[in-house]
Amino acid sequence: MTREPDRPPVAGSSGPAPELDWSLAELERLTARAASLVTEHLTSIPDRPVFQPYPRELAEELLAEPMPRYGASSDAILDDFARLIEPYPFGNGHPRFFGWVNSPPLPIAVIGDALAAAMNPSVAGGNHAAVWLEHQVLGWLRSMVGLPASAAGLLVSGASAATVTALAVARHVATNGAVRSDGLQSGPGALTVYTSEEGHSCIRKAVELLGIGSSNLRLIGTDADRRLDVGALEVAIADDLAAGRRPMAVAASAGTVNSGAIDPLAAVADVCRRRGVWCHVDAAYGGPAILTDRFATALAPLGEADSVALDPHKWLSIPIEAGAVFVRDAAAMRDAFSLVPAYLRTDEDPHGVGGPPWFSEYGLQQTRGFRALKVWMALKRYGVEGYRAAIDRTLDLAEHLAQRVEGDPRLALVARGLSIVCFRVRPDGSLDREAEDSANRAVLDAVQRGGEAFLSGTVLDGRFCLRACIVNFRTTRSDVDRLVDAVLAAARDVASS
Ligand SMILES: *Cc1c(COP(=O)(O)O)cnc(C)c1O
């Protein structure tokens, strides 16, 4: 691979394209510089504001620059990275980032991503290391959620892609495969999908993309703990069957994004079994909590699902993007996507050139990235016990936050589940609901812009509230205390303005 450094272009050369190829000297210098940039970034984050909006001048500078006519030096590009990009992260690497469900990346997995890019295989299929590694990683994650070894899996971009993939298999099964040739034009009644009012928006997106239509998505009510009401689910399915509709799938939540609620998964699976409806579980956020004693029982029924969506790029701290989907009926998954007719498949020798059945037969993508390496490295580095301890820590921190909220008359606890705490500031005086909501919105905006801590907001029971989710292995008790202090300071400012 090596050649003389910076050889000048030679017209008609039969060697590598001199414009694009690397020299040994450049490669050594650049990877060393990139390594320091990575180290500097990861270590300096705690001393910086959690978040600052990207400066308008820089955004305008970026958008005004035309596509370069000629190349710049690699060092000039890394200079640009250091000036224009690195100082303005989303915030999720910071120990006081509590927004949405976004974790910091594990260093070993950052390195895994770089090494994967260097190898750059397409993991559509074949008999090379990346294919076997993805099978190994999928096997580990599948056993974590308790599905049998016969289930099929796929690493995907995230739970949104996992949900589309899983519900596409459910749709395939519900139409006896006819959807592939006839679309949704065949079949008697409307295909119908069920989720709770707290189900993630990606379920609706999948239902819309799959041509089922959101008017055929039943939003089932929830109980006091915001868990799907299984009685209401059963009634809805029975009514739909009586009306000649085709109940296709239930998408239950193993940890809602709003409040961390875990639907009664065993009861949902039971209804699905009795009614012949596909049971999908969205375990994007909550799935890894199955490793802890606190949630092992509530999450054990993940193993009964027909399909599961999981997001290693959340609580497992794998760099984005890393999602996973599992489907119990491997043959159905392959039949839903494969364009190799069953009679032409050559599955005899997984150790031949073609390797095991191709991943591209089990999902949307043909060319697929090497996502498995970063996941593999992180799972090897920390193991089940390392992750169990880290997740337990975040659960303890959420408990601490809930106690601080409950112990403070200026705050009100609204909801609490897994590592999510939803709360409101209680402004003095007799503010009506709307004024109180807008005070909480103002507090959220002030905290987000303040740089001391970052959280997001949500609406529960029609009321706006602040929402903190702790999936960050770098967060400490003092970070949680500083979040509360930042909220209280912002509340004082809002009240006096
Ligand atoms: C994040 C999340 C999703 C969506 O997953 P993406 O990885 O963002 O595509 C779905 N459901 C839940 C519960 C989530 O937390």
The ligand as an SDF file (V2000), in Angstrom:
LIG
                    3D

 15 15  0  0  0  0  0  0  0  0999 V2000
  -35.4830    6.6540   20.3990 C   0  0  0  0  0  0  0  0  0  0  0  0
  -36.7370    5.8690   20.4280 C   0  0  0  0  0  0  0  0  0  0  0  0
  -37.3620    5.4840   19.2460 C   0  0  0  0  0  0  0  0  0  0  0  0
  -36.8490    5.9040   17.8880 C   0  0  0  0  0  0  0  0  0  0  0  0
  -35.6070    5.3430   17.6500 O   0  0  0  0  0  0  0  0  0  0  0  0
  -34.5110    6.0100   16.7080 P   0  0  0  0  0  0  0  0  0  0  0  0
  -33.2680    5.3100   17.0870 O   0  0  0  0  0  0  0  0  0  0  0  0
  -34.4960    7.4640   17.0820 O   0  0  0  0  0  0  0  0  0  0  0  0
  -34.9130    5.8020   15.3140 O   0  0  0  0  0  0  0  0  0  0  0  0
  -38.4780    4.7100   19.3470 C   0  0  0  0  0  0  0  0  0  0  0  0
  -38.9810    4.3490   20.5320 N   0  0  0  0  0  0  0  0  0  0  0  0
  -38.4210    4.7160   21.7000 C   0  0  0  0  0  0  0  0  0  0  0  0
  -39.0300    4.2790   22.9870 C   0  0  0  0  0  0  0  0  0  0  0  0
  -37.2800    5.4890   21.6860 C   0  0  0  0  0  0  0  0  0  0  0  0
  -36.7130    5.8490   22.8460 O   0  0  0  0  0  0  0  0  0  0  0  0
  1  2  1  0
  2  3  1  0
  2 14  2  0
  3  4  1  0
  3 10  2  0
  4  5  1  0
  5  6  1  0
  6  7  2  0
  6  8  1  0
  6  9  1  0
 10 11  1  0
 11 12  2  0
 12 13  1  0
 12 14  1  0
 14 15  1  0
M  END
$$$$
